[in-house]
Amino acid sequence: MKVIFSGPLLVSASTGAWENNTNIYEVGFLAKFVITQRDLCGNIVPITGNPATNPFVVSIYKNGQSLPLEVKNLKIAPLGSTHQRLTFQISQSGEYVLQIGGSAEMTVGSNAEMILGSPFHFTYITGKQQV
């Protein structure tokens, strides 16, 4: 059995996905997104240190707007030992963009790094989604 040790967390190698593979939510319901922390080689990096300290910065934009929204109930919390769960609610229907990058401590120089695939698109609708 070969043991692989992960290197330091690299924001630009980290990945994310909508929980339950859905990016359409009903107004008033929580959106859930899971971030997997990875190193330069793509190995999963465990959460170390204070779990309240988060290496990621999240911004949410309404499609077509350049200023981020103020989302008061946005939370990032550890999900197990290797993932972060992002939850939030939007109060108006519409199409939005979720952007996830590194905090100032995780950014090299003046270049803001984003996780793979960022930005992520999602929609909030009024009423139940038709299947």
Backbone hydrogen bonds, N-H to C=O, Kabsch-Sander energy under -0.5 kcal/mol:
donor,donor_aa,acceptor,acceptor_aa,energy
5,F,3,V,-0.5
10,L,38,R,-2.8
13,A,10,L,-1.5
14,S,10,L,-1.0
14,S,11,V,-1.1
15,T,36,T,-2.1
17,A,34,V,-2.0
19,E,32,K,-2.3
21,N,18,W,-1.8
22,T,19,E,-1.1
25,Y,123,T,-2.8
27,V,125,I,-3.2
28,G,90,I,-1.1
29,F,26,E,-2.4
31,A,88,F,-3.4
33,F,86,L,-2.6
34,V,17,A,-3.0
35,I,84,Q,-3.2
36,T,15,T,-3.1
37,Q,35,I,-0.6
37,Q,82,T,-1.5
39,D,43,N,-2.0
42,G,39,D,-2.0
45,V,37,Q,-2.8
47,I,81,S,-3.5
53,T,50,N,-1.7
54,N,52,A,-0.6
57,V,101,G,-2.7
59,S,99,Q,-2.6
61,Y,97,V,-2.6
63,N,95,E,-2.8
65,Q,62,K,-2.4
69,L,60,I,-3.7
71,V,69,L,-0.8
72,K,70,E,-0.7
74,L,71,V,-1.1
75,K,87,T,-2.6
77,A,85,R,-2.3
79,L,83,H,-3.0
82,T,79,L,-0.6
83,H,79,L,-0.9
84,Q,35,I,-2.4
85,R,77,A,-3.5
86,L,33,F,-3.5
86,L,84,Q,-0.5
87,T,75,K,-2.5
88,F,31,A,-1.5
94,G,124,Y,-2.8
96,Y,122,F,-3.2
97,V,61,Y,-2.8
98,L,120,F,-3.5
99,Q,59,S,-3.2
99,Q,97,V,-0.5
101,G,57,V,-2.6
102,G,113,E,-2.0
103,S,55,P,-2.4
106,M,103,S,-1.2
107,T,103,S,-0.9
107,T,104,A,-0.5
109,G,107,T,-0.6
111,N,108,V,-1.3
112,A,110,S,-0.6
115,I,100,I,-2.2
116,L,14,S,-2.5
118,S,115,I,-2.1
120,F,98,L,-3.2
122,F,96,Y,-2.0
123,T,23,N,-2.7
124,Y,94,G,-2.8
125,I,25,Y,-2.9
127,G,125,I,-0.5
